[in-house]
Amino acid sequence: MLMPYSFEPHRDFAVQLDREDDLKGFRSYFHIPENTIYMDGNSLGLVSKRAEESALRVLKEWKDHAIRGWMSGDKPWFYLPEEIGKKCAAIVGAEKEEVIMTGSTTVNIHSLVGTFYQPRGSRTRIIADELNFPSDIYALKGQIQIRGLDPSKELILIKSRDGRCLDEDAIAAAMTPETALVFLPSVLFRSGQLLDMAFLTREAHRKGICIGFDCCHSAGVVPHRFSEWDLDFAVWCSYKYMNGGPGSPAFLYINKRHFDKTPLLAGWYGCEKNRQFDMRIDFDHSRSAGGWQISTQGMLSAAPVESALDIILEAGMDKIREKSKKITSYLAYLVDAYLSKDPYHFKIGTPLDPEKRSGHIALEHETEAVRIGKALLDHHIIPDFRPPNILRLAPVPLYNTYLEVFETVQALKKIMDTKAYASYSQERGTIS
Ligand SMILES: *Cc1c(COP(=O)(O)O)cnc(C)c1O
């Protein structure tokens, strides 16, 4: 097993790891659900006290200023998407005007694929992968259909050999003169594999192909260098590792090279800010990522995102990544030590090399994953379940502890030893 750390299997060692943790002070910034081990920050990050204050601030501004809130107060609402975009640009390694907070991930995929997918001559295909988040694939198919083309011919889905991971060389090899666009996730949402975005971007550009990424599962937990890698565009949400809140607004990145391209899902928020209220019917978009805004941003959901990003900036992406690699390695180590052999039979579906994964570990159990997940919930431990046989566990660097990881593995062991899972039904909940 590839393991650049040396761990020990007993409880005291977890306590020692927590004591030595550079980020241990950040846990107190968050509201941790009582008596709960929260291992689901890859689906919905926890609320911080500062994010809560920001939501209350906007509520108060609405009470006090009503319409004047757009331009008055310390943080005029009108400029908030740009201001928060700048903070996020620092987190993903982009220039300030290349990132904007707007919309939601799937809408942003439609918007940017609308701009960047330019089928011409024999270059008509989009390359994606069969393991991607379904919403991304639905959007790509829709964008192909809107052009009057046939998704069964034009959408090429790269296959996985083991159902878990993708081979970057195989993706590069599939980039042909027929490829108009490559759109991939930074991280596969089930296995947690982190793709080499720099390599894939180089390969696409070498062949004259545009490339974009969906970074929902890496933003806020893996450092990105968008400018250096030179990708064409990216989208990501703010409610997973960025802790922005349930359904909080998303982000998009446009390489400044492309600011002159046309936003096809156009809306008045894409205008230059100081000309938006001229109310001219000719659309002249802002030459920045802001040009791809569509509508008025909901401020109650936007304000907490800013505070959530402030915390990430305070901790620093390098420190966050360092702990993430270590704490997921620790989880993998404990699974190997306690849960891999007879009669437990858990497998890890995530790359064991920490450089090749994001912030979660996919724990596979051939037959009982659904029921084990339900038993964990009754032990006040929150994982999530992804069909057919995966429990995802995300120890989040900003608020999870090594002791919580230790206790999660001990709870799993107990659930198996006592066969506690056997009393649950095999049916999965509506949201799992
Ligand atoms: C979380 C996630 C989404 C979510 O899309 P929404 O439009 O925010 O509902 C989309 N794609 C990927 C890869 C995700 O991880």
The ligand as an SDF file (V2000), in Angstrom:
LIG
                    3D

 15 15  0  0  0  0  0  0  0  0999 V2000
  -22.2550   18.6440   -6.6970 C   0  0  0  0  0  0  0  0  0  0  0  0
  -22.0830   18.5360   -8.1620 C   0  0  0  0  0  0  0  0  0  0  0  0
  -22.9990   19.1260   -9.0450 C   0  0  0  0  0  0  0  0  0  0  0  0
  -24.2270   19.8060   -8.4970 C   0  0  0  0  0  0  0  0  0  0  0  0
  -24.8800   20.5630   -9.4140 O   0  0  0  0  0  0  0  0  0  0  0  0
  -25.9590   21.6630   -8.9830 P   0  0  0  0  0  0  0  0  0  0  0  0
  -26.2970   22.2840  -10.2540 O   0  0  0  0  0  0  0  0  0  0  0  0
  -25.3240   22.5340   -7.9610 O   0  0  0  0  0  0  0  0  0  0  0  0
  -27.1210   20.9290   -8.3590 O   0  0  0  0  0  0  0  0  0  0  0  0
  -22.7430   19.0530  -10.4060 C   0  0  0  0  0  0  0  0  0  0  0  0
  -21.6580   18.4010  -10.8810 N   0  0  0  0  0  0  0  0  0  0  0  0
  -20.7650   17.8160  -10.0530 C   0  0  0  0  0  0  0  0  0  0  0  0
  -19.5670   17.1200  -10.6170 C   0  0  0  0  0  0  0  0  0  0  0  0
  -20.9530   17.8570   -8.6740 C   0  0  0  0  0  0  0  0  0  0  0  0
  -20.0670   17.2870   -7.8600 O   0  0  0  0  0  0  0  0  0  0  0  0
  1  2  1  0
  2  3  1  0
  2 14  2  0
  3  4  1  0
  3 10  2  0
  4  5  1  0
  5  6  1  0
  6  7  2  0
  6  8  1  0
  6  9  1  0
 10 11  1  0
 11 12  2  0
 12 13  1  0
 12 14  1  0
 14 15  1  0
M  END
$$$$
